[in-house]
């Protein structure tokens, strides 16, 4: 049976993504918010860990013309979608600055280096790891389950890899559930400092559903909690707030505090 797929436009058509249709993980706002955390006009290398079909990494490349991106994905199926995305005619320019690396983010030491994740080689490391609690009701969709279900010590293993492959002074950026904040801070430990955390709320008065976290390798600066980000600025509207709409469509980056 042929696998169903779709080709979807992001950043108002500046790039397109081949994604599974009717099964598996489909990229959306989380990936675009994650991509917005990379605000760097230099010539930079970016690693997108757990890239899936490549939404966040390609969003970075779409907005930053000097950035090159490595889409790191363990699942052969999702890595295949990422390769199809790079092969699209509409993505021809981005394909010159992006590549797919099919490997396991949790590899360590010589195995990780041999797989292509070399020490001190990236200016930015971004990640949107599986962050659903293992106790949550599991979907029968295996591809979606792999993308969504958290494994034991996930943040420790993923952030350990991020610290190994990031250059000194390199930036870690991630999106997760608020319930994981303690694990994220612990995993960053002395690897990444100067943490900045932004809680994302659907609307004013509603609990946060996501957090954005950035940190700098080797920094000893103190943690800062940024002003909350509201997805919708009116209680009766499903339209995105202006800033969120700009981030979603690649018109702005959500840069670190200076």
N, C-alpha and C positions, 0 to 999 in steps of 0.2 A: 504493500500500500504506500502510495506517495505521501510524503510528509507535507502537511499544509503549511504554507508560509505566506507572509505578506511583506510588502515593501512600504515603509512608512517614512514620511518626511518629518524632520526635526529642524529646529532653528529657522522656521519659516522657509523650509526647503533648501537650506544651505548644505544639508547632508541628509542622506537616506540610510535606513537600516532594514536589513532583511531579518525578520523575526518569525518565530513559530506562531502559527495561527490556530487557536482552539486548544492549545496545550503549551506547557512550558512557561518560562518567565518572559513577560513582555515589558520593555522599558517604559518608564514614564517620568513623572516629576522628580522622584528620588534621584535618578541618574542626572537630570539636568541641574538640580541643586548641588549635587556633588561636584559636577564639572565647573560650576560657577566659583568654587573655592580656589581654583587655580587662576590667579590673576598675576601674570608674569609676562612682560613684553620682551624678555631676553630670548636668546636661542636656548631652549631647554629640552630635556628629555623627561618624559612622563611615563610612569608605569601605572597601568590600570589593572589592579589585582582583582580577580574574579569578574572579568570584564563582560561575561555573557556574550551577547551579540555585538558589543562594542559601543553602546550608546554614550556612556560618560566620556570615555577616551576620545571618541570621534567628536563629541561636543566641545571638548577642550581644543582639539586640533582645528575645528571649524572656527572657533572664536579667536584663537591665537595663531597667526600665520607662521610664527617662528618655532612653534612647538612640534616635536616629534613624539609619537606615542607607541608604546608597546602594550598590546591588549593581551593580558595573561589570563588564560582560561583553562580549567582542568577538563571540563566536559567536552568530549569530541563533537557532540551534536552542536553545542553552543559555539565552540570554536569554528565549526563549519559555517554557521550563520555569520560569524564575524568575517570569515574569509569571503563569503558571498557579498557581504556589505562592501568590502574593499574592492571587489571586482565590478561593482556597479559603475556604469559610465558617469553617473551624476557625482560619484565620489572620486573621480580620477585624480584630482589634485590632492585630496586628503590621502589617497593611497600611496603617494610618494613620501608621505611622512608618518605612515602607520604600518605596523606589522602585527601578526598574531603569533603568540608564543603559547603552545598547548602544553601546559605543565601544571603541577600541583603547587599552589602557593605555600603549602606547609612544609615543603622540602627544606632540609637544613644542610649546612656545611658544603662539602664537595659535591653532593648530589644536586643541591640547589644551583651552584655555580655551573656544573656540567649541563644543567637543563637550560641555562641561558640567563639566569638571574644573577648577575655579577655584582660583587660588592662595590659600594660607593659609585654607582653608575647613573643615578637618576637625581634630577633636581626636585622632582615632585613624585610622590607616590599617593595614589588615590584608591579608595576601596569602598565598595558597597557590599559588604559580606552578608551571607545568609544570617538574618537576625531574629527569626521567629523562634520562640522557645520550643525546645524538643517536646515539651508536654502538651503543646497545642495540637489540635486535631490535624492529623497529617492528610494531605491531599493524595489521592490515588495516582495523580500525575507524577511519575518519577522525575521527569525533567524539572518540573516546577518545585518538587520537594527538595531536590538538590540545590536549587537556587535560593530557597527560602528557609530551610530548617538549619538552625544553629547546631554545630557540633561542640563537643566538650573542649574547653580551653581555646575556643576559636580566636578570640581577640589576642590572646597571648601569642599564638602561633603566627597569625597574620601580621601583627605589629612587629614581632621579632624579625620576620622577613623584610618588612618595610624598613626597619632600622638598618638591616644589613645592606640593602641595595641603595638606600638613599645616601647622597653625598653629605658631608659635614655641612650643616646649615640648610639641608634640604627640608622640604615641607611635606608632612603627612596630612592628608585630608580624608575624612570619612563621614558617612552618614549611618545612623543606627537608631535603635529605639532608646528612649530615655531610661528604660530599665537596665540598660547595659552600661550606664555611665561609670559606675564604680569599677567594673572590669576593664573598661577602656583606660581610665586613669591609671589603674594598677599596671596594666600592660605597657603603657607609655613609660612609666617609671622614670629611670634616668636615661632612657633612650631619646624621648622627645619631651621637650619642655616648652614653656610659653604657651601652654594649651589655651585655646579660645573656644568656648562652647556656646552655641546658639540653640536655644530651644525653639522648635517650630510648632506653632499652635494653629489649629484649623481656623479659629476665630477668637476674638477677645472673650475671655471668661471660660474658654474651653481648655482642657488639659493638653499638654504637649504630646504629640504623636511621634516626633522624630527629633534627633539632635544632630547638628553639624559640629564636627570637631576638627580643629587644625592644631598642629604642633610643629616645632622646629627641632631637627636633630641636633643634640648637644646643647640646646638652650637651657639656661637655668632660671629663666624668667618665671614669674608666678602665673598661676592659672587665672584666667579672666572669664567671667560670664558676660556675654554680649547681650544687647537688648533683644527681646524675643522677636521672632519673625512670624507675622500673621499671614496665613495663606489667603484669607479672604477678609477684607476690611469692613464688610457690612454683614450684619446677621442674616439678612434676607437674600443674599446674593451668593451664587456659586462662581462668579467671576473672580479671577485672581487679583490680588492687590497689585498696584502698579509695579512695585519693586519685584515681587515674585514673578510677574509676567515678563519683566525685563530679563530676569535670571533664566527663566524657562526658555526664552526665545534667543538666548545668546547675545543680547544687546548690552549686557553688563556682567561684571564679575563681582562676587561677594568677597572682597579682599580683606586680608587681616588688618587689625587695628594697627595704627602706626604711632 
